């Protein structure tokens, strides 16, 4: 028997219930992983509320990210073995002491990276990797705007962008978060509660605008984010913590300078095993080099998952948050 958080109806944090369950032995292509740490991400809220429907319906166990040790493997598994330290971003189900994971979604965790660090960085760090290295290839000539700069992905993006030589502008909701963003690579920080971020971006860039805007906020920052871009710039919408962006006329992109817009997701970028290995490898390298430090700033027991969700939705968290079985 092992314990897991189970959602039997969508709703507020109170629907997160700890239950006991029995797991089957790993089937072909599966591995049984005993978690040491589990990542908390805003996408977990989307599944809990029903904004994103769970693929297999109700009930379900939330969570896409975890780190621990392989306990057993099923037939045909050769990329991992019992005893291997691993981490993953995979299908729903990580809010658990143990779980079955498709083995091709597991990557071996280097000895230099703890389970807690891995659980705090796999989804966020690989998101930062594809945003900076694939969706828009950031380099020394790049000026970027990142909303929610003091969040889990934001702190990684700031450090990584600095290592790439880019100029990073970040928005935050408090002076305290602004200090944190500056300490993590952002050259300029805008408090969106007291400043008009689009006007400030124009001031900072001398009227030129940014090459790319990374926006996980959604409704509250659109369409003002488009006004932060230079002609032919790219708007990258990869989340909607304030609600989804309403439908808009594509002609707006033409009116504001022949802009590009994309709505990427990590799971499309790592669907192929080769892409997963390359993305995770790039993340492990940049963290291992010390250029990017993963700051796990909040830890909650797995049983307190509801409180963790309250803190996340209340914008009480900064950096990464993990649940510990």
For each residue, the residues with C-beta under 8 A, 3 or more apart:
1: 20 21 22
2: 20 21 22 23 96 97 98
3: 18 19 20 21 96 97 302 303 325
4: 18 19 21 61 93 95 96 97 99
5: 16 17 18 19 61 62 63 95 96 302 305
6: 17 18 19 21 59 60 61
7: 10 15 16 17 47 48 54 58 59 60 61 62
8: 15 17 58 59
9: 15 58
10: 7 15 48 49 50 58
11: 14 15 48 49 50
12: 15 49
13: 16 48 305 306 307 309 310 313
14: 11 306
15: 7 8 9 10 11 12 48
16: 5 7 13 48 62 95 305 306 309
17: 5 6 7 8
18: 3 4 5 6 302 303 305
19: 3 4 5 6
20: 1 2 3
21: 1 2 3 4 6
22: 1 2
23: 2 32 98 99 100
24: 27 100
25: 32 72 74
26: 30 31 32 72 73 74 77 100
27: 24 30 74 75 100
28: 74 75 76
29: 74 75 76 77 102 103 104
30: 26 27 73 74 77 100 101 102 103
31: 26 70 71 72 73 74 77 80 86 100 101 102 103 106
32: 23 25 26 70 71 72 73 98 99 100 101
33: 66 68 69 70 71 86 88 98 99 100 101 106
34: 68 69 71 97 98
35: 38 66 67 68 94 96 97 98 99 115 119 325
36: 67 68 69 115 116 119 324 325
37: 66 67 68 115 116 118 119 120 322 323 324
38: 35 63 65 66 67 94 95 96 119 302 322 323 324 325
39: 63 64 65 66 67 94 119 120 121 122 123 124 320 321 322 323
40: 44 63 300 308 309 312 320 321 322 323
41: 44 64 65 123 124 152
42: 45 46 216 239 241 312
43: 46 47 52 64 123 239
44: 40 41 47 48 62 63 64 95 309 312
45: 42 48 49 51 309 312 313
46: 42 43 49 51 52
47: 7 43 44 50 51 52 54 60 62 92
48: 7 10 11 13 15 16 44 45 62 309
49: 10 11 12 45 46
50: 10 11 47 53
51: 45 46 47 244
52: 43 46 47
53: 50 57
54: 7 47 57 58 60 92
55: 91 92
56: 60
57: 53 54 60
58: 7 8 9 10 54
59: 6 7 8
60: 6 7 47 54 56 57 92 93
61: 4 5 6 7 92 93 94 95 96 99
62: 5 7 16 44 47 48 92 93 94 95
63: 5 38 39 40 44 66 92 93 94 95 96 323
64: 39 41 43 44 89 90 91 92 94 123
65: 38 39 41 87 88 89 90 94 119 122 123
66: 33 35 37 38 39 63 87 88 94 99 119
67: 35 36 37 38 39 85 86 87 88 109 115 116 118 119 122
68: 33 34 35 36 37 85 86 115
69: 33 34 36 83 84 85 86
70: 31 32 33 73 80 81 82 83 84 86 106
71: 31 32 33 34 82 98
72: 25 26 31 32 82
73: 26 30 31 32 70 77 80 81 82 103
74: 25 26 27 28 29 30 31 77 103
75: 27 28 29
76: 28 29
77: 26 29 30 31 73 74 80 81 103
78:
79: 103 104 106
80: 31 70 73 77 84 86 103 106 108
81: 70 73 77 84
82: 70 71 72 73
83: 69 70
84: 69 70 80 81 108
85: 67 68 69 108 109 111 115
86: 31 33 67 68 69 70 80 106 107 108 109
87: 65 66 67 106 107 109 113 115 118 119 122 280
88: 33 65 66 67 101 105 106 107 122
89: 64 65 105 122 123 126 266 267 270
90: 64 65 93 94 101 102 105 106
91: 55 64 101 102 105
92: 47 54 55 60 61 62 63 64
93: 4 60 61 62 63 90 96 99 100 101
94: 35 38 39 61 62 63 64 65 66 90 99
95: 4 5 16 38 44 61 62 63 302 305 323
96: 2 3 4 5 35 38 61 63 93 99 302 325
97: 2 3 4 34 35 302 325
98: 2 23 32 33 34 35 71
99: 4 23 32 33 35 61 66 93 94 96
100: 23 24 26 27 30 31 32 33 93
101: 30 31 32 33 88 90 91 93 105 106
102: 29 30 31 90 91 105 106
103: 29 30 31 73 74 77 79 80 106
104: 29 79 273 276
105: 88 89 90 91 101 102 276
106: 31 33 70 79 80 86 87 88 90 101 102 103
107: 86 87 88 276 277 280
108: 80 84 85 86
109: 67 85 86 87 113 115 118
110: 113 284 288
111: 85
112: 288
113: 87 109 110 117 118 284 287 288
114: 117 118
115: 35 36 37 67 68 85 87 109 118 119
116: 36 37 67 119 120 296 299 322 324
117: 113 114 120 121 287 294 296
118: 37 67 87 109 113 114 115 121 122
119: 35 36 37 38 39 65 66 67 87 115 116 122 322
120: 37 39 116 117 124 152 294 295 296 319 320 321 322
121: 39 117 118 124 125 156 283 287 294 320
122: 39 65 67 87 88 89 118 119 125 126 280 283
123: 39 41 43 64 65 89 126 127 266
124: 39 41 120 121 127 128 152 153 156 320
125: 121 122 128 129 156 283 287 292 294
126: 89 122 123 129 130 266 269 270 279 280 283
127: 123 124 130 131 153 238 266
128: 124 125 131 132 153 156 157 160 283
129: 125 126 132 133 134 160 279 282 283
130: 126 127 133 134 135 264 266 269 270 279
131: 127 128 134 135 136 153 157 214 236 238 264
132: 128 129 135 136 137 138 157 160 161 164
133: 129 130 137 138 282
134: 129 130 131 137 269
135: 130 131 132 234 236 262 264
136: 131 132 142 144 211 212 234 236
137: 132 133 134
138: 132 133 142 144 161 164 166 212
139: 142 164 165 166
140: 164 165 166
141: 166 211
142: 136 138 139 161 164 166 167 211 212
143: 166 167 169 205 208 210 211
144: 136 138 161 166 167 168 169 210 211 212 213 214
145: 169 170 171 197 201 210 212 213 214 225 228
146: 149 154 157 158 161 168 169 170 171 186 213 214
147: 154 170 171 192 213 214 215 216 217 221 225
148: 151 153 154 171 172 216 217 241
149: 146 154 155 157 158 168 170 171 172 177 181 184 186 189
150: 154 155 170 172 177 178 180 181 184 318 319
151: 148 154 155 216 317 318 319
152: 41 120 124 155 156 317 319 320 321
153: 124 127 128 131 148 156 157 216
154: 146 147 148 149 150 151 157 158 170 181 184
155: 149 150 151 152 158 159 180 181 184 295 318 319 320
156: 121 124 125 128 152 153 159 160 292 294
157: 128 131 132 146 149 153 154 160 161 168 185 214
158: 146 149 154 155 161 162 168 170 181 184 185 186
159: 155 156 162 163 184 185 291 292 293
160: 128 129 132 156 157 163 164 185 286 291 292
161: 132 138 142 144 146 157 158 164 166 168 185
162: 158 159 165 166 168 185 187
163: 159 160 185 286 291 292
164: 132 138 139 140 142 160 161
165: 139 140 162
166: 138 139 140 141 142 143 144 161 162
167: 142 143 144 187 188
168: 144 146 149 157 158 161 162 185 186 187 188
169: 143 144 145 146 186 187 188 189 190 201 204 210
170: 145 146 147 149 150 154 158 181 186 188 189 190
171: 145 146 147 148 149 189 190 191 192 197 221
172: 148 149 150 177 178 180 181 189 190 191 192
173: 177 191 192 193 315
174: 177 178 191 193
175: 178 179 191
176: 179 180
177: 149 150 172 173 174 180 181 318
178: 150 172 174 175 181 182 189 191
179: 175 176 182 183
180: 150 155 172 176 177 183 184 318 319
181: 149 150 154 155 158 170 172 177 178 184 186 189
182: 178 179 186 189
183: 179 180
184: 149 150 154 155 158 159 180 181 295
185: 157 158 159 160 161 162 163 168
186: 146 149 158 168 169 170 181 182 189
187: 162 167 168 169
188: 167 168 169 170 200 204
189: 149 169 170 171 172 178 181 182 186
190: 169 170 171 172 195 197 200 201
191: 171 172 173 174 175 178 194 195
192: 147 171 172 173 195 197 221
193: 173 174
194: 191
195: 190 191 192 199 200
196: 199 200
197: 145 171 190 192 200 201 221 224 228
198: 201 202 224 225 227 228
199: 195 196 202 203
200: 188 190 195 196 197 203 204
201: 145 169 190 197 198 204 205 209 210 227 228
202: 198 199 205 207 209 227 228
203: 199 200 206
204: 169 188 200 201
205: 143 201 202 208 209 210 230
206: 203
207: 202
208: 143 205 230
209: 201 202 205 227 228 229 230 231 233 257
210: 143 144 145 169 201 205 213 228 229 230 233
211: 136 141 142 143 144 229 230 233 234
212: 136 138 142 144 145 229 233 234 235 236
213: 144 145 146 147 210 225 226 228 229 233 234 235 236
214: 131 144 145 146 147 157 236 238
215: 147 218 221 222 225 235 236 237 238 239
216: 42 147 148 151 153 237 238 239 240 241
217: 147 148 220 221 239 240 241 242
218: 215 221 222 237 239 240 241 242 243 244 245
219: 222 240 242 243 244 245 246
220: 217 242 243
221: 147 171 192 197 215 217 218 224 225 242
222: 215 218 219 225 226 237 245 246 248
223: 226 227 248 252
224: 197 198 221 227 228
225: 145 147 198 213 215 221 222 228 229 235
226: 213 222 223 229 235 252 253 256 259
227: 198 201 202 209 223 224 256
228: 145 197 198 201 202 209 210 213 224 225
229: 209 210 211 212 213 225 226 233 234 235 256 257 259
230: 205 208 209 210 211 233 257
231: 209 257 258 259
232: 257 258 259 260
233: 209 210 211 212 213 229 230 257 259 260
234: 135 136 211 212 213 229 259 260 261 262
235: 212 213 215 225 226 229 253 259 260 261 262
236: 131 135 136 212 213 214 215 261 262 264
237: 215 216 218 222 240 245 261 262 263
238: 127 131 214 215 216 263 264 265
239: 42 43 215 216 217 218
240: 216 217 218 219 237 243 244 245
241: 42 148 216 217 218
242: 217 218 219 220 221
243: 218 219 220 240
244: 51 218 219 240
245: 218 219 222 237 240 248
246: 219 222
247:
248: 222 223 245 252
249: 252
250: 253 254
251: 254 255
252: 223 226 248 249 255 256
253: 226 235 250 256 258 259 260 261
254: 250 251 258 259
255: 251 252
256: 226 227 229 252 253 259
257: 209 229 230 231 232 233
258: 231 232 253 254
259: 226 229 231 232 233 234 235 253 254 256
260: 232 233 234 235 253
261: 234 235 236 237 253
262: 135 234 235 236 237
263: 237 238
264: 130 131 135 236 238 268 269
265: 238 268 269
266: 89 123 126 127 130 269 270
267: 89 270 271
268: 264 265 271
269: 126 130 134 264 265 266 275 279
270: 89 126 130 266 267 275 276 279 280
271: 267 268 275 276
272: 275 276
273: 104 276 277
274: 277 278
275: 269 270 271 272 278 279
276: 104 105 107 270 271 272 273 279 280
277: 107 273 274 280 281
278: 274 275 281 282
279: 126 129 130 269 270 275 276 282 283
280: 87 107 122 126 270 276 277 283 284
281: 277 278 284 285
282: 129 133 278 279 285 286
283: 121 122 125 126 128 129 279 280 286 287
284: 110 113 280 281 287 288
285: 281 282 288 289
286: 160 163 282 283 289 291 292
287: 113 117 121 125 283 284 290 291 292 293 294
288: 110 112 113 284 285
289: 285 286 292
290: 287 293
291: 159 160 163 286 287
292: 125 156 159 160 163 286 287 289
293: 159 287 290
294: 117 120 121 125 156 287 320
295: 120 155 184 318 319 320
296: 116 117 120 299 319 320 321 322
297: 317 318 319 320 321
298: 308 311 317 319 320 321 322
299: 116 296 321 322 323 324
300: 40 304 305 307 308 311 321 322 323 324
301: 304 323 324
302: 3 5 18 38 95 96 97 305 323 324 325
303: 3 18
304: 300 301 307 308 323
305: 5 13 16 18 95 300 302 308 309 323
306: 13 14 16 309 310
307: 13 300 304 310 311
308: 40 298 300 304 305 311 312 321 323
309: 13 16 40 44 45 48 305 306 312 313
310: 13 306 307 313 314 316
311: 298 300 307 308 314 316 317 321
312: 40 42 44 45 308 309 315 316 317 321
313: 13 45 309 310
314: 310 311
315: 173 312
316: 310 311 312
317: 151 152 297 298 311 312 321
318: 150 151 155 177 180 295 297
319: 120 150 151 152 155 180 295 296 297 298
320: 39 40 120 121 124 152 155 294 295 296 297 298
321: 39 40 120 152 296 297 298 299 300 308 311 312 317
322: 37 38 39 40 116 119 120 296 298 299 300
323: 37 38 39 40 63 95 299 300 301 302 304 305 308
324: 36 37 38 116 299 300 301 302
325: 3 35 36 38 96 97 302
